[in-house]
Amino acid sequence: MSLGGRPHRRGERSASGHDSEPLLFGMRTLWEKLEPLRDEPDLGVGILLAVAFAVLHILNVVGSDVVAAATLSLLALLAFSLLLERQRRDEIRRTLNEVRQELAETVTSISTEIDDAISALSSDYAYQTRWLELRYDLGPNGATALATKTREIRFTRNDVLSIYEHYAADGRATKPIINGGKKGGYKIPLPSVRSLRDDRGRPIELVSLEKPRKRGEVMEIVSERTLTNSFVDAREYVHVEIKGRTDEVIFHVIWPKGNPPLQLELSRRGGQRTVGIPLERLKLNSDGRQVLVERICDPEDEEVITLFWDWEISAVRFPDSSDDV
């Protein structure tokens, strides 16, 4: 026989005549249920005081007025706790939104870096053209025109010192005057380093950027030239050959008074796809001249895009000049 006696089994009473295990189990369960209140000590104390006042009221120790005041205090405490909880949730939501925005910006930046790397590896050009606008301000009967090419480029390589400027045209074209700088900011003259010809004999200028340009840097370049006898036929056109990655091309043509276009067509991929442009797309500028602004998004590399128009003009030509190219 064991000196310590036999151990208590579940359901048997202790020497005092009470079963202690259910009581301990209940206290443990209550403590677990009250665990959320450990992070809210003020609320926990308020609830315990409310329970205490309720018990005292049952025992006729305190009156109804005291219990009512304690209940109102508890309700105020609960409302205050709810406001704090809502504030914390709002702060968490703002933090999550900030983190989400930072992640989105990071993913966008990484995607841009990858696109730039792929573009740099697959292209002979050290930049990406974000947009290219070709503006032609035609004089009477198309005998003269002011051609302005504006492009915003983003460099995809480091230490870029120069770019090519293509300026071939029917008739005669003066050498372009080129300026560059930040978009909307002051532009500095960009001098020509060397005059070249491409494999088809068309003129090209090698243009200095004045200082090494870094990868990711954005620059706006504007070139102007005067065209003579370039638009003197009944059916005329302007065109562009895409060089490297280009996001958008814009044709901006201003016709002279008395010589509006009678028909418009846009040809892409070297004439493989031609569509008509309704004359309703034409707008009048402040001088009462017809204007067309045509946008082409995501053209293909090496793609030739041409804008044709038919019009009525007089056969006026200027004599040749040795000052032109």
Backbone torsions as a table, in degrees:
resi	resn	phi	psi	omega
1	MET	NA	134.2	-177.8
2	SER	-74.3	139.6	179.1
3	LEU	-68.9	-29.3	-178.5
4	GLY	-80.4	-4.7	-176.1
5	GLY	76.2	170.7	-179.2
6	ARG	-79.7	148.0	179.8
7	PRO	-72.2	156.6	177.5
8	HIS	-70.8	140.0	173.5
9	ARG	-103.1	158.7	-178.6
10	ARG	-60.6	129.1	178.6
11	GLY	100.0	-17.6	178.6
12	GLU	-87.0	151.2	-178.5
13	ARG	-88.3	154.4	176.8
14	SER	-81.0	179.4	-178.3
15	ALA	-61.1	-26.2	-180.0
16	SER	-79.1	-6.8	178.1
17	GLY	91.2	5.2	-179.4
18	HIS	-119.6	148.5	175.3
19	ASP	-89.8	112.6	-174.5
20	SER	-85.8	-22.2	-174.9
21	GLU	-65.4	-45.5	177.0
22	PRO	-59.1	-37.0	179.3
23	LEU	-64.7	-44.7	178.6
24	LEU	-64.2	-40.0	178.9
25	PHE	-63.2	-41.9	178.9
26	GLY	-64.7	-41.7	179.2
27	MET	-65.1	-40.1	178.6
28	ARG	-63.6	-42.8	179.1
29	THR	-62.6	-43.5	178.3
30	LEU	-61.7	-39.7	179.4
31	TRP	-64.8	-39.3	177.3
32	GLU	-66.8	-39.1	179.2
33	LYS	-65.9	-32.6	-179.5
34	LEU	-86.6	4.5	-177.7
35	GLU	-58.0	-40.0	177.9
36	PRO	-59.2	-25.3	-178.8
37	LEU	-76.0	-11.9	178.5
38	ARG	-65.2	-30.5	177.4
39	ASP	-82.3	-9.6	178.7
40	GLU	-126.0	72.8	-175.6
41	PRO	-61.5	-36.2	179.8
42	ASP	-62.6	-45.1	179.3
43	LEU	-65.5	-39.6	179.4
44	GLY	-62.9	-44.5	178.3
45	VAL	-62.7	-40.3	179.2
46	GLY	-61.7	-44.4	179.2
47	ILE	-64.3	-43.2	179.5
48	LEU	-62.6	-40.1	177.5
49	LEU	-65.3	-40.4	178.8
50	ALA	-62.8	-41.8	177.3
51	VAL	-64.0	-41.0	-179.9
52	ALA	-63.0	-44.4	178.9
53	PHE	-64.3	-37.3	178.0
54	ALA	-62.8	-42.9	178.4
55	VAL	-64.4	-43.4	179.1
56	LEU	-63.2	-35.6	177.0
57	HIS	-66.3	-40.1	178.2
58	ILE	-62.4	-36.9	179.9
59	LEU	-83.4	5.4	178.6
60	ASN	62.1	30.8	177.3
61	VAL	-86.2	-38.7	178.2
62	VAL	-121.4	157.8	-178.1
63	GLY	-87.7	177.3	-178.3
64	SER	-66.5	-33.9	-179.4
65	ASP	-62.4	-40.2	179.4
66	VAL	-66.1	-42.4	179.4
67	VAL	-64.9	-40.3	179.2
68	ALA	-63.6	-43.0	178.5
69	ALA	-63.4	-40.5	178.4
70	ALA	-64.5	-37.6	179.3
71	THR	-66.1	-42.4	177.9
72	LEU	-63.9	-39.4	177.7
73	SER	-62.4	-40.8	179.1
74	LEU	-64.2	-41.8	178.8
75	LEU	-63.3	-40.7	176.7
76	ALA	-62.4	-41.0	178.5
77	LEU	-64.0	-40.4	177.8
78	LEU	-63.5	-42.8	179.1
79	ALA	-62.6	-42.8	178.4
80	PHE	-62.1	-41.5	179.4
81	SER	-64.7	-38.4	177.8
82	LEU	-64.8	-39.7	177.4
83	LEU	-63.6	-42.1	177.2
84	LEU	-63.1	-40.3	179.9
85	GLU	-64.4	-41.1	178.4
86	ARG	-64.9	-39.7	178.0
87	GLN	-62.4	-42.8	178.0
88	ARG	-63.3	-39.7	178.5
89	ARG	-65.1	-40.1	177.3
90	ASP	-62.7	-40.9	178.2
91	GLU	-64.3	-41.7	177.7
92	ILE	-63.7	-40.4	179.9
93	ARG	-64.8	-41.8	178.0
94	ARG	-64.4	-40.9	178.4
95	THR	-62.4	-43.1	179.2
96	LEU	-63.8	-39.6	178.3
97	ASN	-64.3	-40.5	177.7
98	GLU	-64.1	-42.3	178.5
99	VAL	-64.3	-41.5	179.1
100	ARG	-62.8	-41.5	178.7
101	GLN	-65.2	-42.0	178.2
102	GLU	-63.5	-40.1	177.8
103	LEU	-64.2	-42.0	179.8
104	ALA	-63.5	-42.1	178.5
105	GLU	-65.1	-38.0	178.5
106	THR	-65.4	-44.1	179.2
107	VAL	-63.1	-42.1	178.5
108	THR	-62.7	-42.6	179.2
109	SER	-62.9	-43.6	179.0
110	ILE	-63.6	-42.2	179.1
111	SER	-62.2	-41.0	178.0
112	THR	-64.1	-41.4	178.8
113	GLU	-62.3	-41.3	179.4
114	ILE	-65.2	-45.5	178.7
115	ASP	-60.2	-42.1	179.5
116	ASP	-64.0	-41.4	-179.8
117	ALA	-64.1	-42.9	178.4
118	ILE	-64.5	-43.2	179.3
119	SER	-62.6	-41.7	-179.3
120	ALA	-65.5	-36.4	-178.9
121	LEU	-74.9	-32.9	-174.3
122	SER	-96.4	-3.3	-176.1
123	SER	-120.6	150.8	175.2
124	ASP	-82.3	-6.8	-177.0
125	TYR	-100.1	147.6	-177.0
126	ALA	-94.8	19.6	-179.2
127	TYR	-153.0	163.2	174.4
128	GLN	-113.4	133.8	178.2
129	THR	-90.4	113.5	179.1
130	ARG	-72.4	-44.6	173.4
131	TRP	-154.2	151.8	-177.9
132	LEU	-135.3	119.6	178.2
133	GLU	-111.6	128.4	176.7
134	LEU	-111.2	109.5	-175.7
135	ARG	-110.9	127.3	-179.5
136	TYR	-123.6	115.7	177.3
137	ASP	-103.7	101.9	-172.4
138	LEU	-84.7	135.7	175.0
139	GLY	-82.9	178.8	-179.5
140	PRO	-54.4	130.2	179.7
141	ASN	59.8	13.8	176.1
142	GLY	70.9	12.4	-176.9
143	ALA	-67.5	-31.6	176.0
144	THR	-132.6	160.2	178.3
145	ALA	-158.4	146.2	172.8
146	LEU	-102.7	116.6	-178.3
147	ALA	-104.6	124.3	179.6
148	THR	-123.4	123.7	177.3
149	LYS	-111.9	121.1	178.7
150	THR	-120.5	130.7	179.5
151	ARG	-141.7	142.7	174.5
152	GLU	-107.9	121.2	-176.4
153	ILE	-120.2	151.1	177.0
154	ARG	-123.6	121.2	-174.9
155	PHE	-74.0	136.6	-179.4
156	THR	-108.7	3.6	176.6
157	ARG	-138.0	164.5	177.9
158	ASN	-91.8	158.3	173.3
159	ASP	59.0	43.5	176.1
160	VAL	-83.9	122.8	-174.1
161	LEU	-106.5	-21.1	-175.7
162	SER	-155.0	163.3	176.0
163	ILE	-137.9	166.3	176.9
164	TYR	-95.8	144.6	174.7
165	GLU	-123.4	110.8	177.9
166	HIS	-89.9	134.1	-178.0
167	TYR	-146.4	35.2	177.1
168	ALA	-68.6	147.9	178.7
169	ALA	-160.6	155.2	171.2
170	ASP	-68.5	157.7	-176.6
171	GLY	73.3	-139.0	-180.0
172	ARG	-120.8	144.7	179.2
173	ALA	-133.8	131.1	174.5
174	THR	-73.5	159.2	175.2
175	LYS	-62.8	140.2	-176.2
176	PRO	-70.3	146.2	170.0
177	ILE	-97.3	119.8	-169.0
178	ILE	-118.2	132.7	175.5
179	ASN	-132.6	152.5	-178.5
180	GLY	-150.1	157.4	179.3
181	GLY	169.0	-164.6	178.9
182	LYS	-71.0	151.1	-179.3
183	LYS	-60.5	127.8	179.3
184	GLY	75.0	-0.6	-178.4
185	GLY	-106.3	-169.5	-178.8
186	TYR	-69.0	136.3	-179.4
187	LYS	-107.4	138.3	177.4
188	ILE	-106.2	149.9	177.0
189	PRO	-64.1	136.4	176.2
190	LEU	-109.6	109.1	-174.2
191	PRO	-76.3	152.1	174.4
192	SER	-79.7	131.5	179.8
193	VAL	-89.6	-38.2	-176.1
194	ARG	-159.7	143.5	175.1
195	SER	-96.2	130.0	-176.0
196	LEU	-129.5	176.5	172.9
197	ARG	-131.9	140.9	177.0
198	ASP	-82.0	-173.7	-175.0
199	ASP	-68.5	-11.3	176.6
200	ARG	-108.2	12.9	175.0
201	GLY	81.3	10.2	-178.8
202	ARG	-83.9	144.7	-174.9
203	PRO	-72.2	143.2	177.1
204	ILE	-138.9	139.9	174.0
205	GLU	-109.9	131.3	172.1
206	LEU	-89.1	114.9	-169.7
207	VAL	-107.7	130.6	177.7
208	SER	-78.7	139.3	176.3
209	LEU	-92.2	5.1	174.5
210	GLU	73.8	-22.7	175.3
211	LYS	-160.7	158.5	179.3
212	PRO	-62.4	132.4	178.9
213	ARG	-100.8	140.0	-174.9
214	LYS	-94.7	156.7	175.9
215	ARG	-61.4	131.2	-177.5
216	GLY	94.3	-14.9	179.7
217	GLU	-72.5	141.0	-178.8
218	VAL	-111.1	137.0	-176.8
219	MET	-141.5	142.4	175.6
220	GLU	-107.9	127.4	-177.2
221	ILE	-121.1	130.1	-178.2
222	VAL	-122.3	127.4	176.5
223	SER	-125.9	138.4	179.9
224	GLU	-125.7	142.7	176.9
225	ARG	-151.2	156.7	179.1
226	THR	-104.9	131.1	179.4
227	LEU	-107.9	138.0	179.2
228	THR	-126.7	133.1	-179.8
229	ASN	57.1	32.4	-179.6
230	SER	-95.3	-18.6	-176.6
231	PHE	-134.8	67.1	-174.3
232	VAL	-120.6	13.1	178.9
233	ASP	-108.6	163.7	-178.7
234	ALA	-67.8	-27.3	174.5
235	ARG	-120.8	118.1	-176.4
236	GLU	-125.2	174.6	-177.3
237	TYR	-161.6	160.9	165.8
238	VAL	-130.2	148.0	-177.1
239	HIS	-147.5	166.5	177.5
240	VAL	-144.2	141.7	173.8
241	GLU	-109.4	119.3	-174.6
242	ILE	-68.3	129.2	178.6
243	LYS	-119.0	106.1	-179.3
244	GLY	80.2	-177.5	-177.7
245	ARG	-66.8	126.2	-179.2
246	THR	-136.0	129.4	-177.3
247	ASP	-84.8	-35.8	-176.5
248	GLU	-154.5	140.4	174.9
249	VAL	-118.9	137.8	-179.4
250	ILE	-126.9	120.6	169.9
251	PHE	-92.6	126.9	-179.9
252	HIS	-130.0	101.2	-174.7
253	VAL	-116.4	133.2	177.8
254	ILE	-119.2	116.9	-178.7
255	TRP	-90.3	152.6	179.4
256	PRO	-73.8	157.5	174.6
257	LYS	-62.0	138.5	179.7
258	GLY	85.6	-8.3	178.8
259	ASN	-131.5	56.9	179.8
260	PRO	-74.4	156.2	177.0
261	PRO	-70.4	143.6	178.2
262	LEU	-100.0	-21.2	179.4
263	GLN	-155.0	142.6	-178.3
264	LEU	-129.1	140.0	177.2
265	GLU	-141.7	146.0	176.0
266	LEU	-118.9	122.5	-178.7
267	SER	-111.6	135.7	179.7
268	ARG	-128.4	159.1	177.6
269	ARG	55.6	46.1	176.0
270	GLY	64.4	31.3	178.2
271	GLY	94.4	0.3	179.6
272	GLN	-69.8	-25.1	178.5
273	ARG	-138.3	119.2	-179.4
274	THR	-128.1	130.6	179.6
275	VAL	-129.4	148.5	176.3
276	GLY	-80.8	149.0	176.7
277	ILE	-111.7	120.5	-179.6
278	PRO	-60.2	139.8	178.9
279	LEU	-65.4	-16.7	177.4
280	GLU	-66.0	-15.6	178.9
281	ARG	-75.0	-14.0	179.6
282	LEU	-71.5	144.0	176.4
283	LYS	-121.9	158.3	175.7
284	LEU	-99.6	130.8	175.7
285	ASN	-87.3	-174.4	-176.1
286	SER	-66.0	-19.7	178.3
287	ASP	-91.1	3.0	-178.8
288	GLY	77.1	22.7	179.7
289	ARG	-101.9	149.0	-179.3
290	GLN	-75.2	135.3	-177.1
291	VAL	-133.0	138.7	173.7
292	LEU	-125.8	131.5	172.4
293	VAL	-120.8	110.7	-176.5
294	GLU	-117.1	124.5	-177.8
295	ARG	-107.7	136.9	176.6
296	ILE	-126.4	119.2	-176.7
297	CYS	-97.5	143.4	174.4
298	ASP	50.8	54.3	175.3
299	PRO	-68.4	158.2	-179.6
300	GLU	-81.1	151.6	176.3
301	ASP	-64.0	138.1	-177.5
302	GLU	70.5	5.3	179.0
303	GLU	-73.0	142.2	175.5
304	VAL	-105.2	122.4	-179.8
305	ILE	-117.5	129.5	-174.6
306	THR	-129.7	135.0	173.3
307	LEU	-107.5	116.6	179.2
308	PHE	-102.5	151.3	169.6
309	TRP	-150.3	149.7	172.6
310	ASP	-106.8	140.4	179.7
311	TRP	-156.2	167.8	177.7
312	GLU	-104.1	120.8	-179.9
313	ILE	-137.7	162.4	173.1
314	SER	-90.3	148.5	-178.2
315	ALA	-77.2	82.6	179.6
316	VAL	-114.4	125.3	178.1
317	ARG	-132.1	145.6	175.5
318	PHE	-92.7	149.1	177.7
319	PRO	-65.5	155.9	179.0
320	ASP	-63.6	152.7	177.6
321	SER	-132.9	135.6	-178.0
322	SER	-74.5	-7.9	179.4
323	ASP	-79.8	-12.7	-178.0
324	ASP	-92.5	163.9	-179.9
325	VAL	-90.8	NA	NA
